[in-house]
Amino acid sequence: MHTLDSARGESRLVRDLKLLGRMAAMLYGYFVVGGRLRREYRRCERRGQTFWVDETGPTRHREEPLRHP
């Protein structure tokens, strides 16, 4: 782990470019990947379907562990 005060042997430019790349990746994830998910969610909502985040759908009911034999 490092802080901004610690010397890592890399220039400020390299550090700033890495930070810029990370920020760009976060923006891409939010707008592109998240946008696809949001559109698909709205499509399912209009059809009255359940939107499953994992492609396989439900594997078991969420209240199953609460049931007693």
C-alpha beads as a LAMMPS data file, in Angstrom:
LAMMPS data file: protein, C-alpha beads

69 atoms
68 bonds

1 atom types
1 bond types

-500.0 500.0 xlo xhi
-500.0 500.0 ylo yhi
-500.0 500.0 zlo zhi

Masses

1 110.0

Atoms # bond

1 1 1 0.000 0.000 0.000
2 1 1 1.260 3.495 -0.697
3 1 1 0.178 7.033 -0.120
4 1 1 0.522 10.030 -2.348
5 1 1 3.458 11.222 -0.222
6 1 1 5.509 8.065 -0.653
7 1 1 8.036 7.869 -3.459
8 1 1 7.473 4.975 -5.848
9 1 1 10.072 5.866 -8.419
10 1 1 7.619 6.902 -11.112
11 1 1 7.036 10.351 -12.444
12 1 1 3.963 12.390 -11.718
13 1 1 3.031 12.196 -15.372
14 1 1 2.974 8.388 -15.284
15 1 1 0.944 8.439 -12.069
16 1 1 -1.527 10.918 -13.540
17 1 1 -1.865 8.909 -16.755
18 1 1 -2.607 5.769 -14.756
19 1 1 -5.222 7.669 -12.786
20 1 1 -6.715 9.032 -15.999
21 1 1 -6.883 5.506 -17.426
22 1 1 -8.636 4.234 -14.320
23 1 1 -11.145 7.075 -14.458
24 1 1 -11.779 6.399 -18.158
25 1 1 -12.395 2.717 -17.396
26 1 1 -14.885 3.658 -14.679
27 1 1 -16.739 6.019 -17.019
28 1 1 -16.824 3.363 -19.743
29 1 1 -18.217 0.848 -17.271
30 1 1 -20.893 3.223 -16.072
31 1 1 -22.083 4.582 -19.399
32 1 1 -21.526 1.674 -21.811
33 1 1 -21.842 -1.503 -19.745
34 1 1 -24.318 0.039 -17.297
35 1 1 -26.309 1.498 -20.171
36 1 1 -26.742 -1.947 -21.700
37 1 1 -27.957 -3.323 -18.393
38 1 1 -30.348 -0.419 -17.852
39 1 1 -31.837 -0.801 -21.353
40 1 1 -32.352 -4.534 -20.879
41 1 1 -33.912 -3.933 -17.457
42 1 1 -36.375 -1.426 -18.955
43 1 1 -37.254 -3.886 -21.745
44 1 1 -38.013 -6.619 -19.221
45 1 1 -39.954 -4.184 -17.063
46 1 1 -42.178 -3.177 -19.995
47 1 1 -42.892 -6.842 -20.787
48 1 1 -43.660 -7.596 -17.135
49 1 1 -40.749 -10.023 -16.892
50 1 1 -38.183 -10.453 -14.152
51 1 1 -34.720 -9.192 -15.027
52 1 1 -32.098 -11.690 -13.874
53 1 1 -28.608 -10.269 -13.592
54 1 1 -27.004 -13.685 -13.912
55 1 1 -27.838 -15.320 -17.226
56 1 1 -28.931 -18.648 -15.760
57 1 1 -31.789 -17.121 -13.785
58 1 1 -32.786 -18.247 -10.339
59 1 1 -31.215 -21.454 -9.057
60 1 1 -33.429 -21.655 -5.993
61 1 1 -36.004 -19.557 -4.263
62 1 1 -34.577 -16.877 -1.986
63 1 1 -36.723 -18.001 0.968
64 1 1 -35.839 -21.683 0.627
65 1 1 -33.265 -21.639 3.477
66 1 1 -35.935 -20.239 5.809
67 1 1 -38.271 -23.202 5.343
68 1 1 -38.184 -25.886 8.019
69 1 1 -38.564 -29.600 7.179

Bonds

1 1 1 2
2 1 2 3
3 1 3 4
4 1 4 5
5 1 5 6
6 1 6 7
7 1 7 8
8 1 8 9
9 1 9 10
10 1 10 11
11 1 11 12
12 1 12 13
13 1 13 14
14 1 14 15
15 1 15 16
16 1 16 17
17 1 17 18
18 1 18 19
19 1 19 20
20 1 20 21
21 1 21 22
22 1 22 23
23 1 23 24
24 1 24 25
25 1 25 26
26 1 26 27
27 1 27 28
28 1 28 29
29 1 29 30
30 1 30 31
31 1 31 32
32 1 32 33
33 1 33 34
34 1 34 35
35 1 35 36
36 1 36 37
37 1 37 38
38 1 38 39
39 1 39 40
40 1 40 41
41 1 41 42
42 1 42 43
43 1 43 44
44 1 44 45
45 1 45 46
46 1 46 47
47 1 47 48
48 1 48 49
49 1 49 50
50 1 50 51
51 1 51 52
52 1 52 53
53 1 53 54
54 1 54 55
55 1 55 56
56 1 56 57
57 1 57 58
58 1 58 59
59 1 59 60
60 1 60 61
61 1 61 62
62 1 62 63
63 1 63 64
64 1 64 65
65 1 65 66
66 1 66 67
67 1 67 68
68 1 68 69
